Structure formats: C-alpha cells, structure tokens
Amino acid sequence: MIGQGDIDFLAFFRTLVKNGYSGWSVVEQDVKFGDTTIPPAESVAASLKYLRGVVGKLDRARVTS
C-alpha cells in the first residue's frame, strides 16, 4: 500500500514544489498477482487517502509560509 513502503512521498513532492514543477505525477501501485492481503479496492482507497493527506500538508505549508 502506498505510504507504507520506502518512499518518502512528502519529501518527494516537496522537492517537486521547491523546483517549480507543476505537471503531472503518476504513482503506480503493484501487487504480486494472487497474493493480496488487502482487497485491491480497499488498497487503492487507502493509498489515495494517504496521498491526499500528503498534498494537503504541502498546501497548508505554502499557505503558512
């Protein structure tokens, strides 16, 4: 699930903002076929919630700075 791995998404997106990037970003989530402990729909929903939280933190930081 996105947000539970090795990538620091907050730092990644902060770097994009710091460098003036305003284009698309695509985050891909892979699972081993037939080996899912969490149903795909639940995993996608939780990952999206996490990423929205990361973006929300960036938005709040820009407003307060």
C-alpha positions as CSV (number, residue, x, y, z in Angstrom):
1,M,0.0,0.0,0.0
2,I,1.3,3.5,-0.8
3,G,2.7,5.2,2.2
4,Q,3.8,2.0,3.9
5,G,6.9,1.4,1.8
6,D,10.4,3.0,1.4
7,I,9.5,6.1,-0.5
8,D,9.1,9.4,1.5
9,F,6.3,10.9,-0.6
10,L,6.2,14.1,1.4
11,A,9.9,14.8,0.7
12,F,9.4,13.8,-2.9
13,F,6.5,16.2,-3.5
14,R,8.2,18.9,-1.5
15,T,11.2,18.6,-3.9
16,L,8.8,18.9,-6.9
17,V,7.2,22.1,-5.5
18,K,10.6,23.6,-4.5
19,N,11.8,23.2,-8.1
20,G,8.7,24.7,-9.6
21,Y,7.3,21.5,-11.1
22,S,3.6,21.9,-11.9
23,G,3.0,19.0,-14.2
24,W,1.5,15.5,-13.7
25,S,2.8,12.9,-11.3
26,V,1.9,9.3,-11.7
27,V,2.2,6.9,-8.7
28,E,1.9,3.2,-9.6
29,Q,1.0,0.6,-7.1
30,D,2.0,-3.0,-7.8
31,V,0.9,-6.2,-6.1
32,K,2.0,-9.7,-6.6
33,F,-0.7,-11.4,-8.6
34,G,-2.9,-13.6,-6.4
35,D,-1.1,-12.6,-3.3
36,T,-3.1,-9.7,-1.8
37,T,-3.8,-9.4,1.9
38,I,-5.9,-6.3,1.3
39,P,-8.6,-6.3,-1.4
40,P,-7.5,-4.0,-4.3
41,A,-10.4,-1.5,-3.9
42,E,-9.5,-1.0,-0.2
43,S,-5.8,-0.7,-1.0
44,V,-6.5,2.0,-3.7
45,A,-8.8,3.9,-1.4
46,A,-6.3,3.9,1.5
47,S,-3.5,4.9,-0.9
48,L,-5.5,7.8,-2.3
49,K,-6.4,9.0,1.2
50,Y,-2.7,8.9,2.1
51,L,-1.6,10.8,-1.0
52,R,-4.4,13.4,-0.5
53,G,-3.1,13.9,3.0
54,V,0.5,14.4,1.7
55,V,-0.7,17.0,-0.8
56,G,-2.8,18.7,1.9
57,K,0.3,19.1,4.1
58,L,2.1,20.7,1.2
59,D,-0.9,23.1,0.6
60,R,-1.0,24.1,4.3
61,A,2.8,24.7,4.3
62,R,2.5,27.0,1.4
63,V,-0.3,29.0,3.0
64,T,1.6,29.5,6.3
65,S,4.9,30.4,4.7
